[in-house]
């Protein structure tokens, strides 16, 4: 390993390629846990490899060991479900949980709804047509009853051209022990006076 790293530091393409191939699986594993789509995962890994090539000369000499380790289970858990979210028209059909992200797949046919909007220049309130959205994925419920709702950045939208299949994927603000996750949580209503989300404010969809 040390000799391989030394050769890669000298920008020998064969050595660098071999070094990247040795760590390709962990890179894909981390990217897959953080991102939703296969294309995004591939792009992230490609950008990582390019960044390594550009900075490999800055790597200091010494003994190196590369690892990816999280407490609890570090596997990605996927589940097929079929649960309606009240009378919202959304049916949750799939779930995915990793130590650092959560994802939900909905059956939610696209439709337009009337929403109030405000004209910024005049302050006038008016109605406009907006694309309806399913209840927002808010976090998870653990087996011991703990609610974890500190979702971070992510993405949402239709994956079939805006017809029926809708996905939401968010990074989590804390590490999750995948084996301890019991349910995905979706916002049912926003609590008044900026209170924290409570169990009554969310739909819970069991995934195991």
N, C-alpha and C positions, 0 to 999 in steps of 0.2 A: 504493500500500500504506500509506504513512504517513498519508495523509488518511483512509483506511478505518479504520485502527487508532484514529485520533483520534476519529472519529465513534463507533466502538464503545465507546471509553472514556467517551463522554458517554451511553452506554446507548441508542443509537439501535438499535432492534430490527433494522431492515433491514440496517444496516451490520454488526452483530454476526452476523446470519445469513449474510451473504455471506462474512465472514471465516471462519466455521466451515466453510462449504461448500468453501472453497478448501483447507482442511487436513483434510477428512474422510477422504480416501484414506490419508494417512499415519497418522491416528489409528486407523483400522480395521486397518491393516497391523501396527501395534505391538500392538494389542489381540489380533489374531488370532494373533500369534506367542507371546503369553503365556498365552492362555486356550484351553480346549478346545472349548466349545460355542458355537454361533452366538448363542444367547440371552445367554450371559455376555459375549460380545464386544459385542453391542448395548447391554447394560446398562452396560458399562464406558465405552463411547463417550458414552452419554447422561449418565452421571455426570460425565464429563470436561467436556462442554459446559456442564452446569449449574454446575460449579465455576468454569469460565471466566467465565460470566455473573456469578456472585456476586463474583468478584475482579477483573473487568476494570477497575474504577475504580482499582485499586492498581497497574496497569501504568504504569511510568515512561515519560516521553516520551523519544524517541530513535529511531534507526533499528533496525528489527528484521528479522531473517531467520529463518524457521523451516525446520529441516531434520531429517532422520532419516538418519544415515549410520553404517554399521558397516564394519569391515574385512572383506575377503573378500566372499563373496556374501551379500547380504541377502535373498535369495529364500527362500520356504518350499518345501522339497522334499518331495514326497509319493511314495510307492511302494506298489504292490500286491505282496504276497509271499504265500507259502504254505509255512510251515515249522513243523514240530512242535518243541516244547520238551521233548525227551526223552520220558519216559513220564508227564509231568504231566497229559496230557489237553488241554493248551493248544496251539492252532494260531494262530500270528501271521499275520494276513491283511492288515495295513496298517501303514504307518509314516509319520510326518511329522516333519520336522526344520526348525527355524528357528534363527536365530543365538542365540536365548535360551531355547528350549524344545524338548522332544522328546515324541512321542506314539506310542503303540502301540495297535493294535486287534487283539483276540483273538477267535477262535471258541472259546468256553469254556462249554459247557452248565452251568447252575447245578446244584450238588449239595451235599448236607450231608455233613460229615465229623466224626469224633470228635476232640476236642481236649482236652488237659489244661488245667485251670484251678485257681486257688488261692483258697480262701475267705479274704478279707482279715482277718476277725475271728478265725478259728480256725487258719488256716494249713493247713487240710485240702486235699489235692489230690483233685480229682474230674474226671470226664469230662463234657463237654457237647457238644451238637451245634452246629457252626459252619458257616457258608457257606464253601465252599472258595474259595480265591483262586489265580489263576495266578501263575507266577514274576514277581517284581517287576521292573519296568523300572528298570535301574540306571544307564544312561548310554550312551555311544557309543564305538566304536572308530574311530580315524582311519586314513586310508590308510597313514600311516607307522608304524602299529602302536601309537600312543599310546592308552591307555585313559583316558577322561574319565568319572569316576563321581561328580562332585560335584553331584548333583541336589538341588534345593531343594523348596520347597512345591509342591503340585500336587493333583490329584484322581484318583480311580479309581472304577470301578463299572460296572454294567450300563447300557446305553443303550436297551435294548429291554424294560424292565420286569422285568429280572432273569431272563432266559431263556437267552440264548446269547451276545449281542454284548457284550464287555467292553472298556473302554478305560482306559488310564492315560496321564496327561499331567503332566509335571513341568517346572518352570523349571530352568535350568542356572545353576550358580554362576560360570560363565565364558562368554565369548562363543565361539560356534562359527563356524568357516568352513564353511558348509553343503556346499560343494563338496568338502571334505576328509573328510566323514563317510562311512565305509564300511559300518558295521554298528551295529545297536542291540544293547545288552547287557542280559541278564536274569539275575537271581540264581539260580544252581543250588544253591548251598550257602553257608552262612555260615562263613567261616574261623574257626579256633579262636584263642583268646588275643587277640581284638580286632585281628587283623591286617587290613591293607587288602585289599580284594577283588583277587584275581588273575585271570588269564585262565582258569585251571582252575576257578574258582569260578562262572563265568558261561556262559550260552548266548550265542552270537553269531549274530545273524540279519543276513545281508547284505542291504542295501537298494539297492545299485547295483553 
